[in-house]
Amino acid sequence: MASHTHAGKRIRIFIGEAETWRGKPLYRAILEIAQQHGAMGATVLRGIEGFGPEHHLSTERLPDISDNLPLIIEIVEHEERVNALLTMLDQLVQRGTITVTPVEIVSGGRAS
């Protein structure tokens, strides 16, 4: 099996679980945008504890403050397509943080 690598970017979006966009959970809207854009892949990770820019602690340990647990949405995309995706994401993420990190994408294929 042969494999090759190429440059890509990992976009990480840090938001609260309670954030919404046009009546639906923000994480779902972000996934839909990434899918429509043709991103290579996306995953939503749910944190058990964390805080954001306002330093309000959210934790699953205390049920009365567990209504806005932290979420991380990771999207992997080809380097040349990231800026277009970021433009769309910037419109959706009003309260949160977006980071971009270079990654090496390894894709395998069958040897001919």
Secondary structure, DSSP 8 states (H G I E B T S, - for coil): -EEEEEEEEEEEEEEETT-EETTEEHHHHHHHHHHHHT-SEEEEEE-SEE--TT---EETTSGGG-TT-EEEEEEEEEGGGHHHHHHHHHHH-SSSEEEEEEEEEEEEE---
